[in-house]
Amino acid sequence: MELVFATNNLHKLEELQALLGSHFKLKSLKDIGCNEDIPEEQPTLEGNARQKAFFIFNNYGYNCFADDTGLEIDALEGDPGVYSARYAGEAKDPQANMNKVMHQLEKINNRKARFRTVISLVINSNEKQFEGIVEGEITREKRGDSGFGYDPVFMPEGYNKTFAEMSMKEKNQISHRARAVQKLVEYLRQIENI
Ligand code: IMP
């Protein structure tokens, strides 16, 4: 089965191709000649993942899946959530985003937060969604320098280090994205009987 992963991140694509095995042939946006910005205008992760996957299905005619991720902080009523990438402005600067979060939580003791990934899979215009969550808390200072985004301020539950203090392998065993991807892979294998 041929499937488009609505991403240009080749690292993500290779990782998934390895998980899915040769029965599935994954294509990137570049592979299908899609160079345009895919709209992401919805107020929820679910809505954005769905909008991206249907955009490819409707405009390019490929079965497709797309993901969207956000950091949800309880004391901020779920913010930055769907606005995680541009929380401190259009520059999408991870340092500025983390500084904003830390400033807002300065006098707050409830540091509970989670990363949540939603994947939308569209096959023959039918949609199915998969969710992956990792619970944790926002630290009081940035720690570690691996990973990306909010990793230096996110400490997963049951660990004494932030995502940015973990190796990529260690993070990938428990991450929100890995959990959502695992569900997607199980589903695809099930429908293809492999
Ligand atoms: P995307 O939907 O994967 O593009 O993620 C949106 C934004 O969420 C990113 O720009 C990051 O700010 C944040 N984010 C997503 N995944 C992670 C992660 O694994 N660690 C830290 N930040 C993340």
py3Dmol code that shows the C-alpha trace and the ligand (Angstrom):
import py3Dmol

protein = """\
ATOM      1  CA  MET A   1       0.000   0.000   0.000  1.00  0.00           C
ATOM      2  CA  GLU A   2       1.214   3.475  -0.934  1.00  0.00           C
ATOM      3  CA  LEU A   3       0.729   6.146   1.709  1.00  0.00           C
ATOM      4  CA  VAL A   4       1.719   9.786   1.926  1.00  0.00           C
ATOM      5  CA  PHE A   5       3.039  11.093   5.235  1.00  0.00           C
ATOM      6  CA  ALA A   6       2.225  14.825   5.134  1.00  0.00           C
ATOM      7  CA  THR A   7       5.690  15.910   6.203  1.00  0.00           C
ATOM      8  CA  ASN A   8       8.977  17.036   4.722  1.00  0.00           C
ATOM      9  CA  ASN A   9      10.912  15.840   7.724  1.00  0.00           C
ATOM     10  CA  LEU A  10      12.922  12.999   6.175  1.00  0.00           C
ATOM     11  CA  HIS A  11      14.019  11.776   9.573  1.00  0.00           C
ATOM     12  CA  LYS A  12      10.392  11.225  10.666  1.00  0.00           C
ATOM     13  CA  LEU A  13       9.679   9.544   7.316  1.00  0.00           C
ATOM     14  CA  GLU A  14      12.582   7.095   7.532  1.00  0.00           C
ATOM     15  CA  GLU A  15      11.747   6.214  11.110  1.00  0.00           C
ATOM     16  CA  LEU A  16       8.174   5.361  10.170  1.00  0.00           C
ATOM     17  CA  GLN A  17       9.151   3.464   7.040  1.00  0.00           C
ATOM     18  CA  ALA A  18      11.350   1.242   9.218  1.00  0.00           C
ATOM     19  CA  LEU A  19       8.469   0.617  11.639  1.00  0.00           C
ATOM     20  CA  LEU A  20       5.987  -0.188   8.876  1.00  0.00           C
ATOM     21  CA  GLY A  21       8.152  -2.549   6.832  1.00  0.00           C
ATOM     22  CA  SER A  22       8.322  -2.956   3.076  1.00  0.00           C
ATOM     23  CA  HIS A  23       4.624  -3.800   2.635  1.00  0.00           C
ATOM     24  CA  PHE A  24       3.953  -0.057   2.894  1.00  0.00           C
ATOM     25  CA  LYS A  25       5.596   2.468   0.606  1.00  0.00           C
ATOM     26  CA  LEU A  26       5.724   5.856   2.316  1.00  0.00           C
ATOM     27  CA  LYS A  27       5.956   9.040   0.267  1.00  0.00           C
ATOM     28  CA  SER A  28       6.821  12.526   1.468  1.00  0.00           C
ATOM     29  CA  LEU A  29       5.179  15.765   0.310  1.00  0.00           C
ATOM     30  CA  LYS A  30       8.173  16.373  -1.936  1.00  0.00           C
ATOM     31  CA  ASP A  31       7.761  12.908  -3.497  1.00  0.00           C
ATOM     32  CA  ILE A  32       4.252  13.833  -4.676  1.00  0.00           C
ATOM     33  CA  GLY A  33       5.277  17.310  -5.883  1.00  0.00           C
ATOM     34  CA  CYS A  34       3.531  19.184  -3.085  1.00  0.00           C
ATOM     35  CA  ASN A  35       5.510  22.344  -2.357  1.00  0.00           C
ATOM     36  CA  GLU A  36       2.664  24.500  -1.096  1.00  0.00           C
ATOM     37  CA  ASP A  37       1.906  25.412   2.515  1.00  0.00           C
ATOM     38  CA  ILE A  38      -0.751  23.066   3.852  1.00  0.00           C
ATOM     39  CA  PRO A  39      -3.392  25.003   5.789  1.00  0.00           C
ATOM     40  CA  GLU A  40      -3.472  24.464   9.562  1.00  0.00           C
ATOM     41  CA  GLU A  41      -6.226  26.808  10.696  1.00  0.00           C
ATOM     42  CA  GLN A  42      -8.185  24.735  13.179  1.00  0.00           C
ATOM     43  CA  PRO A  43      -8.447  25.434  16.922  1.00  0.00           C
ATOM     44  CA  THR A  44      -7.648  21.809  17.910  1.00  0.00           C
ATOM     45  CA  LEU A  45      -4.914  19.251  17.229  1.00  0.00           C
ATOM     46  CA  GLU A  46      -7.600  16.894  15.926  1.00  0.00           C
ATOM     47  CA  GLY A  47      -8.889  19.534  13.511  1.00  0.00           C
ATOM     48  CA  ASN A  48      -5.442  20.437  12.198  1.00  0.00           C
ATOM     49  CA  ALA A  49      -4.332  16.836  11.670  1.00  0.00           C
ATOM     50  CA  ARG A  50      -7.608  16.163   9.839  1.00  0.00           C
ATOM     51  CA  GLN A  51      -7.330  19.321   7.717  1.00  0.00           C
ATOM     52  CA  LYS A  52      -3.792  18.407   6.598  1.00  0.00           C
ATOM     53  CA  ALA A  53      -4.605  14.782   5.749  1.00  0.00           C
ATOM     54  CA  PHE A  54      -7.766  15.686   3.806  1.00  0.00           C
ATOM     55  CA  PHE A  55      -5.940  18.485   1.994  1.00  0.00           C
ATOM     56  CA  ILE A  56      -3.579  15.915   0.479  1.00  0.00           C
ATOM     57  CA  PHE A  57      -6.305  13.357  -0.180  1.00  0.00           C
ATOM     58  CA  ASN A  58      -8.601  15.909  -1.864  1.00  0.00           C
ATOM     59  CA  ASN A  59      -5.955  17.796  -3.856  1.00  0.00           C
ATOM     60  CA  TYR A  60      -3.465  15.070  -4.720  1.00  0.00           C
ATOM     61  CA  GLY A  61      -5.571  11.910  -4.554  1.00  0.00           C
ATOM     62  CA  TYR A  62      -3.322   9.912  -2.214  1.00  0.00           C
ATOM     63  CA  ASN A  63      -4.197   8.000   0.922  1.00  0.00           C
ATOM     64  CA  CYS A  64      -2.425   9.954   3.585  1.00  0.00           C
ATOM     65  CA  PHE A  65      -1.739  10.620   7.241  1.00  0.00           C
ATOM     66  CA  ALA A  66      -0.755  13.801   9.048  1.00  0.00           C
ATOM     67  CA  ASP A  67       0.188  14.600  12.642  1.00  0.00           C
ATOM     68  CA  ASP A  68      -0.163  17.566  14.941  1.00  0.00           C
ATOM     69  CA  THR A  69       1.368  17.975  18.403  1.00  0.00           C
ATOM     70  CA  GLY A  70       0.940  20.373  21.294  1.00  0.00           C
ATOM     71  CA  LEU A  71       2.139  20.940  24.851  1.00  0.00           C
ATOM     72  CA  GLU A  72      -0.876  21.235  27.169  1.00  0.00           C
ATOM     73  CA  ILE A  73      -0.288  22.883  30.554  1.00  0.00           C
ATOM     74  CA  ASP A  74      -3.018  22.444  33.182  1.00  0.00           C
ATOM     75  CA  ALA A  75      -2.474  25.779  34.959  1.00  0.00           C
ATOM     76  CA  LEU A  76      -2.724  27.567  31.586  1.00  0.00           C
ATOM     77  CA  GLU A  77      -5.995  25.803  30.718  1.00  0.00           C
ATOM     78  CA  GLY A  78      -4.339  23.668  28.057  1.00  0.00           C
ATOM     79  CA  ASP A  79      -2.162  26.369  26.491  1.00  0.00           C
ATOM     80  CA  PRO A  80       0.002  26.575  24.439  1.00  0.00           C
ATOM     81  CA  GLY A  81      -1.721  23.501  22.922  1.00  0.00           C
ATOM     82  CA  VAL A  82      -2.376  23.895  19.237  1.00  0.00           C
ATOM     83  CA  TYR A  83      -0.358  27.169  19.287  1.00  0.00           C
ATOM     84  CA  SER A  84       2.812  25.515  20.666  1.00  0.00           C
ATOM     85  CA  ALA A  85       5.078  26.316  17.694  1.00  0.00           C
ATOM     86  CA  ARG A  86       4.271  30.051  17.625  1.00  0.00           C
ATOM     87  CA  TYR A  87       3.377  30.684  21.260  1.00  0.00           C
ATOM     88  CA  ALA A  88       5.755  33.653  21.573  1.00  0.00           C
ATOM     89  CA  GLY A  89       5.272  34.878  17.996  1.00  0.00           C
ATOM     90  CA  GLU A  90       5.553  34.054  14.316  1.00  0.00           C
ATOM     91  CA  ALA A  91       9.331  33.586  14.563  1.00  0.00           C
ATOM     92  CA  LYS A  92       8.604  30.142  16.095  1.00  0.00           C
ATOM     93  CA  ASP A  93      11.571  30.609  18.434  1.00  0.00           C
ATOM     94  CA  PRO A  94      11.808  27.698  20.913  1.00  0.00           C
ATOM     95  CA  GLN A  95      13.783  29.754  23.468  1.00  0.00           C
ATOM     96  CA  ALA A  96      11.194  32.549  23.425  1.00  0.00           C
ATOM     97  CA  ASN A  97       8.390  29.967  23.683  1.00  0.00           C
ATOM     98  CA  MET A  98       9.986  28.322  26.736  1.00  0.00           C
ATOM     99  CA  ASN A  99      10.684  31.696  28.357  1.00  0.00           C
ATOM    100  CA  LYS A 100       7.048  32.681  27.944  1.00  0.00           C
ATOM    101  CA  VAL A 101       5.832  29.441  29.518  1.00  0.00           C
ATOM    102  CA  MET A 102       8.264  29.710  32.433  1.00  0.00           C
ATOM    103  CA  HIS A 103       7.318  33.333  33.033  1.00  0.00           C
ATOM    104  CA  GLN A 104       3.607  32.480  33.105  1.00  0.00           C
ATOM    105  CA  LEU A 105       4.218  29.664  35.596  1.00  0.00           C
ATOM    106  CA  GLU A 106       6.623  31.660  37.789  1.00  0.00           C
ATOM    107  CA  LYS A 107       4.319  31.897  40.811  1.00  0.00           C
ATOM    108  CA  ILE A 108       2.371  28.714  40.117  1.00  0.00           C
ATOM    109  CA  ASN A 109       2.965  25.438  41.921  1.00  0.00           C
ATOM    110  CA  ASN A 110       0.806  23.225  39.698  1.00  0.00           C
ATOM    111  CA  ARG A 111       3.335  22.400  36.960  1.00  0.00           C
ATOM    112  CA  LYS A 112       1.401  19.479  35.419  1.00  0.00           C
ATOM    113  CA  ALA A 113       1.561  19.232  31.622  1.00  0.00           C
ATOM    114  CA  ARG A 114       1.432  16.743  28.795  1.00  0.00           C
ATOM    115  CA  PHE A 115       2.546  16.412  25.207  1.00  0.00           C
ATOM    116  CA  ARG A 116      -0.232  15.180  22.975  1.00  0.00           C
ATOM    117  CA  THR A 117       0.056  14.009  19.365  1.00  0.00           C
ATOM    118  CA  VAL A 118      -2.896  13.346  17.109  1.00  0.00           C
ATOM    119  CA  ILE A 119      -2.484  11.462  13.832  1.00  0.00           C
ATOM    120  CA  SER A 120      -5.211  11.575  11.208  1.00  0.00           C
ATOM    121  CA  LEU A 121      -5.212   8.744   8.663  1.00  0.00           C
ATOM    122  CA  VAL A 122      -7.356   9.136   5.551  1.00  0.00           C
ATOM    123  CA  ILE A 123      -7.900   6.051   3.386  1.00  0.00           C
ATOM    124  CA  ASN A 124     -10.384   6.294   0.513  1.00  0.00           C
ATOM    125  CA  SER A 125     -11.854   9.388   2.187  1.00  0.00           C
ATOM    126  CA  ASN A 126     -12.516   7.574   5.497  1.00  0.00           C
ATOM    127  CA  GLU A 127     -10.737   9.057   8.487  1.00  0.00           C
ATOM    128  CA  LYS A 128      -9.344   7.372  11.599  1.00  0.00           C
ATOM    129  CA  GLN A 129      -7.449   9.172  14.377  1.00  0.00           C
ATOM    130  CA  PHE A 130      -4.770   7.961  16.812  1.00  0.00           C
ATOM    131  CA  GLU A 131      -3.636   9.749  19.957  1.00  0.00           C
ATOM    132  CA  GLY A 132      -0.390   9.542  21.914  1.00  0.00           C
ATOM    133  CA  ILE A 133       0.133  11.221  25.284  1.00  0.00           C
ATOM    134  CA  VAL A 134       3.042  11.577  27.674  1.00  0.00           C
ATOM    135  CA  GLU A 135       2.272  13.113  31.077  1.00  0.00           C
ATOM    136  CA  GLY A 136       4.828  15.188  32.942  1.00  0.00           C
ATOM    137  CA  GLU A 137       5.627  18.591  34.407  1.00  0.00           C
ATOM    138  CA  ILE A 138       7.271  21.882  33.512  1.00  0.00           C
ATOM    139  CA  THR A 139      10.610  22.352  35.286  1.00  0.00           C
ATOM    140  CA  ARG A 140      11.683  25.639  36.900  1.00  0.00           C
ATOM    141  CA  GLU A 141      14.788  25.932  34.707  1.00  0.00           C
ATOM    142  CA  LYS A 142      15.890  24.661  31.292  1.00  0.00           C
ATOM    143  CA  ARG A 143      17.938  21.465  31.475  1.00  0.00           C
ATOM    144  CA  GLY A 144      19.738  19.531  28.742  1.00  0.00           C
ATOM    145  CA  ASP A 145      20.472  20.316  25.118  1.00  0.00           C
ATOM    146  CA  SER A 146      19.284  17.414  22.998  1.00  0.00           C
ATOM    147  CA  GLY A 147      15.908  17.225  21.269  1.00  0.00           C
ATOM    148  CA  PHE A 148      13.983  20.311  20.188  1.00  0.00           C
ATOM    149  CA  GLY A 149      11.077  22.619  21.044  1.00  0.00           C
ATOM    150  CA  TYR A 150      10.060  22.503  24.706  1.00  0.00           C
ATOM    151  CA  ASP A 151      12.238  19.468  25.539  1.00  0.00           C
ATOM    152  CA  PRO A 152      14.529  21.356  28.029  1.00  0.00           C
ATOM    153  CA  VAL A 153      11.561  22.279  30.284  1.00  0.00           C
ATOM    154  CA  PHE A 154       9.506  19.065  30.065  1.00  0.00           C
ATOM    155  CA  MET A 155      10.139  16.289  32.587  1.00  0.00           C
ATOM    156  CA  PRO A 156       8.111  13.124  31.899  1.00  0.00           C
ATOM    157  CA  GLU A 157       6.370  11.435  34.832  1.00  0.00           C
ATOM    158  CA  GLY A 158       8.558   8.843  36.601  1.00  0.00           C
ATOM    159  CA  TYR A 159      11.834  10.396  35.416  1.00  0.00           C
ATOM    160  CA  ASN A 160      14.262  12.793  37.031  1.00  0.00           C
ATOM    161  CA  LYS A 161      15.451  14.321  33.779  1.00  0.00           C
ATOM    162  CA  THR A 162      13.949  16.404  31.030  1.00  0.00           C
ATOM    163  CA  PHE A 163      13.397  15.185  27.464  1.00  0.00           C
ATOM    164  CA  ALA A 164      16.449  17.292  26.519  1.00  0.00           C
ATOM    165  CA  GLU A 165      18.592  15.281  28.967  1.00  0.00           C
ATOM    166  CA  MET A 166      17.587  11.976  27.339  1.00  0.00           C
ATOM    167  CA  SER A 167      19.109  10.276  24.335  1.00  0.00           C
ATOM    168  CA  MET A 168      16.895  10.218  21.261  1.00  0.00           C
ATOM    169  CA  LYS A 169      16.427   6.473  21.777  1.00  0.00           C
ATOM    170  CA  GLU A 170      15.271   6.933  25.366  1.00  0.00           C
ATOM    171  CA  LYS A 171      12.833   9.729  24.441  1.00  0.00           C
ATOM    172  CA  ASN A 172      11.466   7.713  21.520  1.00  0.00           C
ATOM    173  CA  GLN A 173      10.533   4.842  23.833  1.00  0.00           C
ATOM    174  CA  ILE A 174       8.058   6.971  25.779  1.00  0.00           C
ATOM    175  CA  SER A 175       7.227   9.988  23.649  1.00  0.00           C
ATOM    176  CA  HIS A 176       3.766  11.182  22.654  1.00  0.00           C
ATOM    177  CA  ARG A 177       4.666  10.855  18.967  1.00  0.00           C
ATOM    178  CA  ALA A 178       6.038   7.324  19.365  1.00  0.00           C
ATOM    179  CA  ARG A 179       2.849   6.262  21.169  1.00  0.00           C
ATOM    180  CA  ALA A 180       0.569   7.674  18.465  1.00  0.00           C
ATOM    181  CA  VAL A 181       2.739   6.163  15.721  1.00  0.00           C
ATOM    182  CA  GLN A 182       2.652   2.767  17.439  1.00  0.00           C
ATOM    183  CA  LYS A 183      -1.161   2.799  17.309  1.00  0.00           C
ATOM    184  CA  LEU A 184      -1.107   3.830  13.646  1.00  0.00           C
ATOM    185  CA  VAL A 185       1.323   1.031  12.777  1.00  0.00           C
ATOM    186  CA  GLU A 186      -0.759  -1.584  14.626  1.00  0.00           C
ATOM    187  CA  TYR A 187      -3.880  -0.450  12.777  1.00  0.00           C
ATOM    188  CA  LEU A 188      -2.235  -0.454   9.342  1.00  0.00           C
ATOM    189  CA  ARG A 189      -0.802  -3.923   9.903  1.00  0.00           C
ATOM    190  CA  GLN A 190      -4.195  -5.162  11.018  1.00  0.00           C
ATOM    191  CA  ILE A 191      -6.091  -3.852   7.985  1.00  0.00           C
ATOM    192  CA  GLU A 192      -3.460  -5.216   5.614  1.00  0.00           C
ATOM    193  CA  ASN A 193      -3.293  -8.554   7.466  1.00  0.00           C
ATOM    194  CA  ILE A 194       0.465  -8.448   8.089  1.00  0.00           C
TER     195      ILE A 194
END
"""
ligand_1 = """\
23
IMP
P 4.385 19.611 15.318
O 2.898 19.494 15.209
O 5.076 18.268 15.380
O 4.962 20.533 14.268
O 4.690 20.306 16.734
C 4.242 21.620 17.047
C 5.128 22.240 18.102
O 5.016 21.501 19.345
C 6.615 22.226 17.794
O 6.981 23.345 17.039
C 7.235 22.265 19.186
O 7.229 23.584 19.698
C 6.260 21.442 20.002
N 6.689 20.027 20.049
C 6.183 18.994 19.319
N 6.785 17.839 19.617
C 7.711 18.145 20.562
C 8.669 17.352 21.277
O 8.813 16.129 21.107
N 9.438 18.023 22.158
C 9.338 19.361 22.377
N 8.476 20.138 21.740
C 7.653 19.529 20.831
"""
view = py3Dmol.view(width=600, height=400)
view.addModel(protein, "pdb")
view.setStyle({"model": 0}, {"cartoon": {"style": "trace"}})
view.addModel(ligand_1, "xyz")
view.setStyle({"model": 1}, {"stick": {}})
view.zoomTo()
view.show()
